């Protein structure tokens, strides 16, 4: 083996000779192309081969020159390293040419978005931004906010802001990455539980807090003063103020140079506020200017003898402003005039360092009303002159009217005397002018009233499609309410009941005698709210009277607009307060007669007379419906109800009562008819009824929108703000008010609707920020929205920008404290609370209340209660501080003190739901179930009266308390109703998950497997809490997919009190493979179930039926009442049952009560047996009952799990005027003897 592995010298010589021959051929082959006119260009690889063969540097230089490639190789750094490894000199490499380094382009917006979508590392993006910079024109404030929503980290957000402000040639250090704080430990369960299923005690009146570890308090930082100030901030009773004002930014200068809008006065020179809150006679030579601060605010009216439209240049004048108190802010409504005035003064003086207080806030009177006034002097930042002003605050109709007059200090006294004379003509007006009583001194005749309004009443025909054919069908009646052609009618007349949308075309016809032509109309808006027919019977605790009131308002109203321009004759509208019980009324309209003649009555008007027999009122004494005796029929819907004693329309005919279903037209001729009050027109369409569309300016529409927004009239407020944007798209306060509108609507819900409205609010805020990137009101609204959506990076960026613009604004620190509290960073939140206390001064309790709220969240109850007591020392009437202090006793387990304190608060605020919620929590914590149940009933009643959604905790607790205080059947109805409302209104709370699981287990116990499956499947996609979701997944894995049976569907639709919402029922139906038949759909439609819900369920059932699904039935073994039809009885049992049935019929025909009672089970309800006997005997005497004997005996047998052997005896009979049908008697066997059951 060793000899074979060695190479002999002879073989080595042969191998070397072959190698030399190969190299010669290779050299000749390589050099050949370049010796013959260089047929191809010299490549880099060719030079490397020549170097390996043995070419010298001189030969390589000659080859490069001959090929004409000097300096054209464009070598990259990798290629240079490769050539150096092969032995190329630096001179040859330079001769070949090195590729020049390309300067990096700045990062564009599209490139940054691509990085975020590709999820590039944060360190890499920071290095690229620091090295390359950004295209500044593409990175505005709004653009940076959009990037933050795509997931841009906070460190890069700050770096972008620095690069945007970076000047060329100035280097900025890259911002270090933000260190993540350690996670907050999970809270431990509270051992203090009263009931078995009672959740942890929630914080009140805010959201439930999550406890954290007690950490030592950090040293708090004071608010940073402005960088332009040279002296430290001064501390006054109004809080920390700047001693020197910062220079105005270009934006502030642009705002300061704005002009007011000159108002054209009428001939009598009386200026009336557009919202009808006040009027003032303007002296001759004086001008009136209207203005709204672009940073957001109310309408300011300036009355001045100077002809100067620039607001900042005014030297003297009167300024009047109205601030609206929102109807849903109950804590603000309970504040006194002094506290509201202090808030306004603090906000003003905190932002104006050169304005001081000469005379403090003192009590006075203004036009016989209690008022407060203060005397100020100084120079505003945006004003050119130093002025002295007297500022007066007056409360009027849930508004604060601020009247201020100003002049130069040297001329102020003389001007004040002049102003006092002019303000003597100031008059307070009633904004609800339609609530005034207007009755005629002498009642109008019926004939004259009919003739005056004949041209105002129209019949409405709609275009419908039936079996592919289009035809016009009579729908109802309407009446003209404005000269430009707006027509009022009912919702069910103008809206298609099956689709829930307006019809494609409306044709309006007048009475034939008028000679007017038919016109076409369109639907403007429609509103519908079905009243809760199950009324609540409550006992007044003071008078002891039982009151029956509607819970929900009945709304059924729509507005049409005639397309043909012209002048039309409107009716006169009179408020319902003008009408009295017993007034003569006239119902006008175009009723239909019969079931098949649809066009009858479209040409001839009908008028019937009657009297007002009743006013159906709600809990707040508001008239919900008018009951009258003027006969109406189908087709009268939407027609006017005229009052002879007022001379105008007081109601809209809507419906008739159904008492006897045997009549072809139910309730015809019975004398009970109902109309809705005309006040609904002012509630839902005030912008169309009272104000001309084209004559108002954008400022006036803005003021009206603010007024309606404060009252909760969201639909007209939205239309008003949209008109403002249409008239002037650059008017930023309108965008802010639209964002505020949708934010308020979102806070009413805790389900998908909340996200929907929040998205719309954010969209309007973004649109406003596109036009003004530094608008403070829009940034504050956007920060509130991002806090609710838990977008902490965007919130921090917005708050940092707001603090940079104004570091002494306490509301910004309050916003940041809310953010830190939700993040459970309680020490940082407390620092901001201290900043609020310092900046707000010693006159406002907001800082101490915020501090108490944060301390309660951190489970530092004693300190939190002390903070609320400090707030009460500042303002003893503050409801928020009162409730906070009372809840401190609950958290400290001093329940008797808490209950006594809450009872005192309830006497001071008897209609405040939060007080009773806190009291209910105190009773539960003390384990007093009955007082807690009574308190819950009061709480729920007040919520219904004030139209406030009950809290999730109260609904959950109410269901548990109903089980302990009511009979089984009533408790079952209320439990399913309350927890169903909890699932629909508070979907995302932890209480909803717990209630849903309990309902599913209850349904499974009843044998409703399909209902249990649907509830659990629906909750799996809603609940986000970890423990609850795990339990839901575990239950879901044990259940098989199953649809709702007819019994289960009827149980969910008709059993709960209050009824489940339509959205909840539709969501439950979709989550189960349920199929309903056409018969079931018709039955639901007759039972007044929502037509839209029935149609959607039936259409989905048709699709499922095509896939092979069938209606679900309850399994026989779980059917309630036993399995009838199975098994057989003995001959003796059969004979005994036949004998028992014969005795029952004999006792009825003879009227023998003793015989009837002897054949019934003595263990049963004897009062029920007697009642059935009396009813049958009475029906027999009136000819409404007849028994038909049959030769065939039909008996079905079963075994009941509780009562043993039972049976049903079927017989033929007729009740009332109906057909002959089969009925049955229940029987059961006890001690070898059969009894009727």
DRENDRENKE-326449 format. One record per residue (C-alpha): x, y, z. Coordinates in steps of 0.02 Angstrom, whole numbers, plus 50000, padded with zeros to 5 digits. Example, Ala and Ser with C-alpha at 12.3 -4.5 7.8 and 13.67 -1.06 7.14 Angstrom:
% residues 2
506154977550390/506844994750357/
% end
This chain:
% residues 1237
500005000050000/501415011950040/502295008649872/500695012049777/500425028849861/502145035949809/502455044549639/503985039049543/505225051849470/504785046149296/502935049549320/503325066449400/504325072049246/502835067449134/501625077349242/502735092849243/502895092549055/500995091949034/500795106449156/501995117649059/501065113848897/499385118348977/500045135149042/500735139848872/499085136148788/498155145748923/499305160948904/499125161048718/497225159248732/497075173548853/498225185648767/497525181948597/495955192648606/496925208148660/498235206548526/496925206748391/496135224048394/495385220748568/493775212648506/492935214248676/493035226248823/494225222248964/493315215449117/493845214749298/493945195849297/495115196349145/496345207349240/496315195549388/496735180649275/498165190449193/498845194449366/498755176149414/499665171049253/501095182649295/500815199549212/501795213649287/501065230549336/501765238649176/500935225449067/499285227549159/499365246449135/499665244248948/498185232248933/497035244549025/497585259148913/497385248948753/495595243948801/495105262048838/494455257649014/495505269849113/494465276049261/492895267149201/492845251749313/491885260649458/492555248749588/491535245749744/492335243549916/492135224549904/492985224149734/494445234749798/494725222549941/494705208049820/496005216349706/497135220049854/497085201749903/497615196949725/499135208449736/498585223849637/499455239849685/498505255249742/499105264949589/498305252449470/496715252249572/496595271349563/496945270349375/495485258149356/494305270349446/493405269249614/491525271949629/491125288349714/490085287549873/488305293349843/487635305749971/486125298650063/484445306550026/483385312850171/482025301150232/480335304450151/478615301350224/478245286550110/479905278450156/479535280550342/477805272750319/478605258150227/479825255350370/478405254650496/477415242350391/478975231450372/479245232850562/481055238550551/482045238950714/481915254950814/483815256750830/484045255150642/482695268150605/483475280050732/485185278150650/484465281550477/483505296950535/485025303950627/486165300850478/485035306150334/483805318450409/482015320750348/481055330250215/480365343750328/478965348850212/478185331450224/478265329650414/476945340950490/476085338950658/474625329750583/475795318150485/476795313850641/475165309350730/474715297750587/476415289150602/476135286750789/474535277250750/475535265650636/476615260850786/478005273950789/478905273050958/478915288151073/480805290351058/480695291850868/479185303350888/480265315550988/481715313450865/480585318050718/480005333450812/481825338450843/482335335450662/480865345850604/481465360850706/483325357850668/484215371750575/485455367250435/487225364850500/486685361350680/486925343750745/485725335650864/486125320950974/485035305750948/483775303751086/484105288651195/482805275051194/481435276451324/481635263651460/480105253651496/479485254451672/479275238151767/477515231151754/476315235151894/475955219852002/474255212151977/472975217052109/472445204652240/470645200352270/469725210252401/469245198752544/467745209752588/466355201152489/464535201452537/463665190052415/464355174552335/464405182352162/464725200452211/466215208252119/467565218952195/467005235652265/467175248452124/467825266052142/466495279452141/465985289952050/467335285351926/467835269151841/468345254351952/470145256952009/471495243752006/472535243052165/474425244152163/475845242252287/476105256152410/477705264552352/478515279152441/477975295652363/479225303352245/479755321452251/478495330652147/479045342852014/478295359951994/477615365351825/478995371851714/478845390551684/479005397851510/480775398551442/480565416851393/480245422851571/481665430451667/480845431151837/480115416451934/478225414151925/477205423152056/475945413952165/474255422252197/472575415952256/472225412652072/473715400752066/475445401651990/475565415251856/476925421151739/477675438051779/478085441751597/477125436651442/477955426351308/478095434351136/476625430951023/476845417550893/476355421050711/474785410850738/474285421250890/474615437250795/473525431250652/472125427350774/472315444150862/472115453650698/470405446050660/468875456750626/467145455150700/465575453050595/464485468550590/462665465050636/461255473650541/460005480050670/458115481350642/457185497750636/456855498150824/458745495250855/458415480650976/459725467050968/458995449851010/460135435251043/459955421650911/459535409051047/458225420751125/459095422251293/459175441251304/458815457351211/459585474751221/459145491251141/460665498551053/460885517451064/461085527450905/462845528550838/463365512250920/463845496650822/463635478150861/464985465550812/464885446650832/466465436450851/467075419150904/468855416050961/469645403750836/470425394250982/468675388851028/467365397151133/465645404951136/464925418951033/465535435951094/464435451051058/465345467851063/464305483851074/465395499151051/465245517350998/466855515350897/466765510350713/468205498350735/467965480250674/469655474450743/469315466850913/471055470250982/470955488850945/469325492451037/469525506151168/467805505051249/466235495051237/465135481251309/465485462651286/464115449651315/464455430851312/463355415751349/464145399751415/463035384451403/463035371351541/462935353751465/461385344251517/462335327951546/463685335251660/462745333251823/464215338351931/464385354851835/462515358351847/462575356552036/463965369352055/463535386552119/463695402552019/465205407352124/466175391652081/465795393251896/466335411551901/467945406951990/468335393951857/468115406951719/469155420051811/470565407851850/470685402351669/470725420451610/471935427551738/473075412351725/473345415951541/473475434951556/474955439551668/474755458351643/472935458751700/472625460551886/471155460552005/470685477452079/469055472852165/468725454652216/467195444552166/465705451652260/463835448052261/462675460252174/461085460652069/460845462651883/459095465951816/458325459151978/459365443251969/460745437552085/462435440752008/464305441952045/465475455251979/467355458351981/468425473351930/469985470051826/471335481051750/472805477851637/473345474451459/472945458351370/474265449851264/473265451951104/472615469551142/473455485851100/472735496151243/472755495251431/470955493851492/469905492751648/468375481151646/466925476651757/466435458351732/464695452451790/464095434351799/462225429851796/461405412651791/459895411051675/459055395051613/460555383251634/461725396051557/462975408551625/462775425751547/464355436351562/464155455051540/465725465651541/466045483851496/467795490851472/468685507251438/470335515651471/470675518051658/470615536951646/468895536851560/468135521751646/467035530851774/466225542151646/465945527551527/465215516951669/463845529751701/463425529751517/463375510751509/462225509151661/460895519051568/461035508251413/461005491851512/459365496851593/458515490751432/459335473451451/457955460251462/458065441651497/457045431051375/456345413551383/457285402851256/455875390051256/454635401851176/453605386951114/453255382351296/452265398051328/450395396751347/449415404251203/447525403051222/446235413151129/445125424651228/443675418551123/443715401151051/443705399450862/442285390850773/442575373350706/442095378150528/443265393150520/444725382950587/444425369050460/444325381550315/445935390350369/446945374350376/446245364750226/447655371050113/448935365850244/448465347450258/449075335250125/448915316750089/450535307150066/450715293449935/452315283349917/453075273149777/453155254649817/453745239449722/452655223949728/453075208549625/454195218849513/452875232149478/452935250149538/451355258449604/450875273049714/450055268049878/449245279550006/450325280450163/449605293850277/449355312350307/450495327350336/450365346050362/451415360950307/452345369850447/453395382950352/453105394150203/454535386550105/453715369450102/454225358650251/452925345450293/452775336450460/452125318550474/452435302050565/453965291050551/452945275750504/452165285850361/453805291850285/454935276850317/454775259550241/454395247750385/455265232550311/456895240850255/456985254950382/457425267550243/456455281950162/455435278650006/456145283649838/454725295649798/453335304849891/451815312849807/450815325649907/448995329349863/447875343049931/445995342449951/445025342649787/444155359049831/445805368649843/446245365949659/448095364049700/449165352349596/450095337349665/451925339949709/453415328649740/454365328649905/455915320949984/456275314950161/457395326450262/457505317250428/456495305150535/456565299550717/455745284950803/455775278650982/454565265251034/453865267951211/454015254551342/452215248651353/452505239651517/452305254351634/453115255651804/452005256851958/452935266052096/452435272452267/452935290152310/453875289652476/453185306752529/451345305852478/451115286952474/450195287952307/450405274652174/450915282752011/450865274551838/452035283051716/452845279451550/454685275051560/455195279651382/454645294151273/453585290051121/454385297750966/453645295050792/454035310250684/454715314050511/455035329450405/454755330650216/455275344750098/454245349449945/455395349749793/454385362649696/454915380049754/453525391849805/452565399349950/451425387550045/450145390450181/450795383850349/449805379550504/450025388250670/450945377950800/450385379350981/451315371651130/450495357751227/450495368851382/449165379451297/447925364951291/446825359851437/445835344551481/444125344951397/444625356451252/443735353751087/444935346650957/444825343350770/445715328850683/446015332150498/446695319750373/446415307750230/445875291150308/445725274850212/444175264050217/444175245150198/445635233650171/445745233049982/445325250749926/446995259349948/446675275249850/445055280349934/445175296750029/446645304149933/445585318149859/444325322449995/444875328350167/444035322050325/443775331850485/443115324650648/442855333250815/443065327450994/443795332451161/445425330051252/445075316151377/446805313551452/448625319051452/449775303951464/451315309851558/453065303351595/454005303151759/454575321151738/452775326751705/453135329651521/451645325751409/452025309851312/450365307351222/448675316051202/447145305051220/445615312251131/443915306951063/444025314050885/443855298350778/445325293750668/445705278550560/447105271450456/447755285350344/447525298950475/449285295350540/450345310950531/448845322550521/448605337950632/447595338750791/446915356550806/446315364650967/444855376650953/445395386151110/447185389351048/446835391250862/448275380050808/448995362650800/449405354650969/449745336750914/450075323950777/448815309750760/449805293550777/448885278050836/447295270350900/447075258551047/446765240051009/445475232451127/444485219251030/445415209050900/443805202250823/443425218950741/444015221050560/444795237750608/445305236250792/444745250450907/443675258750774/442215267250858/442815263851036/443235282051066/445075281151118/446325289150999/448075295651030/449155309850963/450935315050999/451235332951062/451835345550934/453295349751049/454215335450962/454425346950811/455395359550916/456365345450999/456995336950840/456825350050701/457105367250781/458275372650640/456905370050511/455405376350611/456075392350690/457535398550585/457695402950399/459045392750315/459825406350205/459755421950314/460865416650460/462755419250463/464015405750506/464255413450679/462395412550717/462285394350660/463785390850771/462925398550922/461325388850889/462305372650870/463165375851037/461475378951118/460715362751051/462295353051094/462165358351276/460355352251281/460765335251206/459875338951040/461255330850938/460365329650769/459995348450747/461685352950825/462585342250696/461615350250553/462025367550620/463915364250629/463905356550455/463075372450389/464465382550472/465805372250383/464875373750219/464785392750235/466575394650298/467705379050288/469135387750380/468095390450539/469025378550657/467855379650811/466505370650712/467665355650689/468015355750876/466165356150918/465805341650801/467185331650884/466445336251054/464715330750995/465265313350945/466355311651100/464845314951212/463805302451114/465205289551130/465285291251320/463465285551333/463935268051274/465115254251329/464995243351173/465375244250987/464435260650970/465735268951081/467135264450959/466065269750812/465725287250881/467525289050941/468155285850764/467005299250695/467545311550831/469365308050791/469035310650606/468315328050637/469755332450754/471005327050620/470115337550489/470255352750601/472095349550639/472465348850453/471935367050443/472725372550608/474105361350674/474245370250842/472415372350889/472355369651079/470535364151090/470745351150953/472345344451030/471475342851198/470005333551120/471175322151024/472135318551185/470505313851274/470055302151130/471765293851130/471665291351320/470015282151299/470795271651159/472385268651261/473575275951131/474815282151259/476215287651141/475055299151043/474355306051206/476085309951273/476575318651113/475005329451114/475175333951298/477015338351277/476565349751133/475165357951234/476325360751382/477625368551268/476335380751203/475655384951376/476585377251525/475445385651655/473785378251600/473125366851738/471895357651626/473365349951530/474115343051690/472405336351738/472335327251571/474045319651599/473555314351775/472075304751701/473255296251578/474485291051714/473065285051826/472415273551688/474175267051663/474275263851852/475755275651870/475055283352027/476605293052083/476715302151917/474855305451922/475015312752098/476405324452037/475225331251905/473835332752035/474985343652142/475355354151988/473475356551963/473305362052145/474705374852125/474095381651959/472235381852000/472515391852158/471645391452325/469915395252256/469585379652151/469335362052221/469755352852059/471555348952109/471105341152277/469685331052199/470885324252068/472145319852202/470815310652304/470255300852151/472055295252116/472345290352297/470765279852298/471385271052140/473035267452229/472075260452381/472675274552494/470935277552560/471275288152713/472365300452617/471085301052477/469685305352598/470735319352671/471015326252495/469125326652464/468885335452630/470105348852576/469045350952418/467495352752527/468335366452629/468545376352469/466795372752401/465565365052527/464225362852392/465305352452274/464365336152242/465885327052176/466855330552335/465365325452444/465225308552358/467105306152364/467155308952552/465665297252580/466475283552477/468015285052587/466965278452733/466455263552626/468245259552579/468785261352762/467355249452812/466465262652916/464775258452842/463635267152965/464525283752940/464435281152751/462565277652753/462165292652863/463235303952756/462435297652595/460685299852666/461105318052701/461735320252522/460155311652454/459065324652543/460065338552463/460085330252290/458525319052282/458635315552094/460485311552080/460745293252025/462565292352083/462055295752262/460905280552265/462205269752179/463455274052316/462125270652449/461735253752371/463585249352379/463655254452563/462145243552607/462875228652513/464545230652600/463615230552766/462655214852710/460945223052720/460065215452570/458305222652586/458845241052603/460025238152456/458575231552351/457465246552393/458905258252352/459145249352185/457315251952140/457485270652177/459085271452077/458325262551926/456765273451931/457795289551934/458855283251789/457285280151686/456555297251731/458145306751689/458545295851536/460215290451608/460925273251571/461145263151732/462915258651781/463565241151742/463895237451926/462125242651973/461345231451840/462375216451893/461995219252076/460155222052037/460015204851959/460795196752112/459665206452230/458105201952131/458455183552163/458435186552351/456945198352363/455665192852233/454675176952197/455485164752079/454525169151920/454655188051943/456485186751990/456815176151836/456025189251721/456955203651802/458605194251808/458585190551621/458005208351584/459305217451688/460755206451636/460195207151454/460265226051466/461985224251544/462575213451398/461925225751268/462375242451349/463995237951441/464705224451330/466535226951369/466455227751557/466955213351668/465205212951742/464485208651571/465605193351558/465095187051730/463255190051697/463355181451528/464145165851601/462805164851736/461415166951607/462165153251499/462235141251647/460455145851693/459875142451514/460775125751515/459905121151678/458225125051598/458645113751451/458915128251329/460545121751256/460435132451100/460245148351202/461725143451312/462795139851158/462325156551078/462705166751234/464415158851260/464905160151077/464375178351071/465325182751230/466935174351171/467195188151042/466735202351162/467505198851332/469355203051348/469655199351532/470865184751552/470005173951683/468265176451611/468865172451436/469695156251494/468085150951577/467095154951420/468275144751312/468125130151432/466215130751425/466235132851236/467265117251214/465965106951307/464475112851203/464005107251028/463375119550896/461505120950914/460205133450854/458825141850952/457185132350959/455535141550944/455265140351132/457005147451166/456725161451041/455055166151119/455845165451292/457195178051244/455975189351152/454535190251276/455135184051446/456405197051507/455875213351589/456485225451523/456525218051348/458185214551263/458785226951132/458595223150946/460475223350919/460745210751059/459425198950989/460135200050812/461895196550876/461255181450971/460315175050819/461845176550706/462965167350828/461865151650822/461355140750672/459525145350698/458185143650563/456425150750586/454935146150479/453785158050388/452425154450515/453565159450659/454065175450569/452225180250545/451855176850728/453305187950783/452715201650666/450975201150743/451735201850918/452495218950875/454285212650870/455405224650772/454965221950587/456755224950535/457345211350656/456025198850597/456445202050414/458315200150444/458045183950542/456925176650407/458095181150262/459565173450353/458505158050388/458145156150202/460005156350163/460355143650298/458925132550239/459735131650067/461295124650150/460275110650229/459935117950401/458255114750483/457305122650629/457925116750799/456765108350923/456985104951107/457505087051142/456095076251210/456985071751369/457185090251412/455505096551357/454615105151500/453055096551565/453535078751515/453485068651354/451655067251301/451185054551170/452325040951237/451815025751341/450115017851374/448945017751522/447985003151592/446144999951557/445665004951734/446615021451717/445755024951552/444025021551626/444395032451778/444935047051668/443385045751558/442285045651713/443225060651784/443005070751623/441135067051620/440995073251800/441895089351754/440695093151610/439215088751721/439785100651858/439975115051734/438245112851656/437415110751827/438425124251914/438965112052049/440515119352129/440695105452259/440775092052124/442045102652028/443165104452181/443035086052227/443775080152062/445275091852077/446895088252167/446765094352348/448615098752346/448365111552207/447865129852207/446035129852260/445785148252220/446335144852042/445095130252028/443665141552084/444165155251963/444185143251815/442465136451865/441705153951876/442425158851707/441745143251623/440025145151703/439925163451651/440445159351473/439135145551467/437775157351526/438225170251392/438305157151255/440185158651236/440595140751283/439975124751202/440535106751229/440465094251084/440505075851137/441515064051029/441395045251006/443275043851000/444215046051163/445945053951147/447105052051296/448985054851299/450085048151438/451745053851512/452875052451664/453305068551754/454965069051852/454095077152002/452235072351994/452385054451929/451125048051802/450125061751714/448915062351567/447985074051449/446155071551403/445715079951237/443955085951195/443075097051067/442405114051121/442125131851063/442575147351163/441905164451119/441475166550936/442905156350869/442985139650783/442775122450862/444485116650920/445285103051025/445655107351207/446335096451347/446265094151535/447815089651635/447665075051755/448855066651876/448805051251985/449015052152173/448745037752296/448025026952155/446715039952116/446605051951967/446325070551996/446175085351880/447695096451890/
% end
